[in-house]
Structures are given as structure tokens and as C-alpha cells.
Amino acid sequence: MVASALDGVLIGIAFVGFVRMAPQPASILCWSFFAARLTWGAVITWRRTGLPFATAAMAFGALLSACLAVLAATGRIFPDLPLRLWIPVGIGMALGPIFFWVESKKNPAKWQRWGRDMERKGVGDIFTARHIPQLRDGGL
């Protein structure tokens, strides 16, 4: 899972750098990229694993990213959002980890298999979605 953390850190650094150096249109492009990447990840996760909560985590992340892209397009750039927008954004940010936690409890065998597979994966595997194993129909 180190590669997942590294992927997140690299994306976070790039995002903060882009948004701080060129807030418009960089933040719109970044959030749109995240929305597309998470949508693709949700589809692949569902097809390969059949894990509903992991798929939902990515789908909600994609929806939140799309909403943040729209907010950025209207001049409300994350993280400089008014409090009334921070509440739904904060809830949306909490949903992903909560759904992944629920998945680990509801489908522990598949979740553990995915974790074991992740030990051998790198950032490139994550970026290309090769880190999502085939767990459907005999893949476990």
C-alpha cells in the first residue's frame, strides 16, 4: 500500500503547486482530471472486483471532484471555499475512507487479497489501474 500513499502524495503536491501558482484554469483542470481518473477507477474496480463499497468510494470521489471543478469554474477554488460549501465537501471527503473501511469489514477475503496484491505494485501500476486485481469469478 506504500505505492498508493506515494501516488496520493505526488498528486497532492502537484495539485497544490498548480493551484497556488496558477489557480485558474489549473484547479479546473486538476479536479476534472481527478473526476475522470476516479470514474475510470470505479468502473474498473466494479468490473474486476465486484466490491460495491470500494466502487462507491471511487464514484463519490469522482462526483466530488466534478463538483469541485464546477466550483472552481465559478471562482470558488478549493481550499478557499466559504464555510457553507466546506460542509458538503468535508462530508464528501470523509465518505471515501468510510466506504473503504466498510468494504474491509463486509468483504474481508477480497479486501485482504487486494492488499496482498498491492504490496508488489508501484506508482505506475496505480496510475494505469493495474493495481486492481481480478477478484470476480474465481479470481479469489
N, C-alpha and C positions, 0 to 999 in steps of 0.2 A: 504494500500500500504506500510505500515511500514515493513511488512514481506518481501516484495520484496527488499526494501532497505537493510534490515538486511542480507538477503541472499547474496546480492551483496557485502556487506562489508565483510562478513565471507569468501566468495570465494576470494575476493581481498587480504585479509590478508593471507589466506592460500597460494595463488599464489605467493605473494611477498616473503613470508617466504621460500617456496620451491625453488623458482628461485634463491634467494640470497644465501641460504645455499648449494644448490646442483643444479647448473644451468643445468647440463646435467646428466641424461636424464629427470630431473624433469620438465623442461619447455616443453619438447616434450610431456610428459605425461599429463601435465595440459592443454595445448592447445588442445590435442586430446580429452581429457575429455570434454572440453567446446564445441568442434565441435560436439561430439556425443550428448551431452545434448541439445544443441540448435537445432540439426537436429530433435531429438525426440520431442522437444517443438514445432517446426514448423509444424510437421506432426499432432500432437495433436491439436494445435491451429486451423489448417485448418479444421480438421475433426469435431471439436466441435463448432467452431465459424463461420467459413467461412469468417473471416476477412482477406482480401488479404494483406493489408499493415502490419498488425501485424505478419502475417505469413512470409512476405518478410523480415521484420526486423530480425526475428529469423533465417531465411535461410541465409541472408547475414552475420549475426553474426557467423553462423556455417562455412560458406565459409572463412571468415576472420580468424577464429580460426584454421581452417585446413591449411591455408596459413602460419600462424604464427608457427604452428607445423613443417611444412616443412622448414621454415626459421631457426627454432631452430635446426633442424636436420642437417642443413648445416653450423651451427656455428654462425648464426645471431640471437642472443637472444634478445627478447623484454625485456626491453625498450631500449636496447643499439643497436639500428638499425642506419645505415647510413641515412642521410637526404633523399636520393633518394628513400629509402624504407618507410620512415616515411610519405611521402606524400600520397601514396595509403593506407597505414594503417590508417592514420588520417581520410581520406575520408571514409574508411570503418567503422571506429568507429563512425563517425557522422551520417551515414546512419540509424542506428538502431533508435536512438531518433527521427530523422526526419520522418521515416516511422511510428513510433508510434504516433507522432503528427498529421501526415496526417490522420491516421486511426481515431483519436479522432474527426477530422473535417468531415470526409466522412461518418462515421457510429456512430454518437453520442449516439444513443439509446443503441446500443450493447456495446459501449465503457463504458458508464455510468453504465450499468448493471454489466459489468465485474469489474469495480471499486467498486461497492457496495458489490459484492461477495468477493472481496479481503479484505475487512475490517475485515472479520471473519476468515481469513486464516493465518496460521503460516508458519514458515520456512519449516517445514516438508511437508506441503501441496505443497509448491512451489517446493521442491526437487523432489517430486513424481508426479508433474504436476496435482495435484488435485485442484489447484487454477484456472485452465482454465475451465470456466463453459460451459455448453451445451447451446449455443445460436442459433443453427441451428434449423429450422423446429419446431417452437412453443416453443423453449427454451427462447424466449424473450417475 
